[in-house]
Amino acid sequence: MTSLSAAFLCTRYSFPKTTPSLRIRATTDNLNSQSTSNNVEDSSNEGNQSNVSVSASTSVPSIEKDLKKVVNKTAATFAPRASTASKNPAVPGTALYSIFEIQGYACMFLGGVLSFNLVFPSNEPDLWRLMGMWSIWMFTIPSLRARDCSNKEKEALNYLFILVPLLNVIIPFFWKSFAVVWSADTVTFFLMYAWKLGWLQKSE
């Protein structure tokens, strides 16, 4: 009789164990919610990165455009220009065009000779070497700008008209040499022409 009563009590007061299944369902629900939130965050991050890349790519041309406008305006204000409003007679193919071109590069060469102290040699800084250092800015660029050149070449000369004086003022603080300043101006001159006129693209 005691065994039957014990079995009866066990069957009457035993409860189904549903707690683990509830825990499993709760954890799976949490995992699903976390995965969906992670997917949303990843998509938002990708959208933000694409927006940043697009804004960066569009800001570079705008900065270059603004810089070009400032350079052209500054060069047009301070650089030497024709004294009359008539059309420039130094068009390609004319003798005047060739004279200005030869004069510009001849002044560059003579400036290099003076900067390297090959003509009128002196152990002290003098006017000849100073003129040689500034020859590209004072003579070469104005002579080439006096021609009726293309827009790309005129833009390159406008950049050089502003960049060369900065080099001539900054370099002597680090290296007091007329030859070094003239060499830096010459390298900058041809690099600017190669960039604006597309010499490297043509060679490729």
Secondary structure, 3 states (H helix, E strand, C coil): CHHHHHHHHHHHHCCCCCHHHHHHHHHHHHHHHHHHHHHHHHHHHHHHHHHHHHHHHHHHHHHHHHHHHHHHHHHHHHCCCCCCCCCCCCCCCCHHHHHHHHHHHHHHHHHHHHHCCCCCCCCCCCHHHHHHHCHHHHHHHHHHHCCCCCHHHHHHHHHHHHHHHHHHHHHHHHCCCHHHHHHHHHHHHHHHHHHHHCHHHHHC
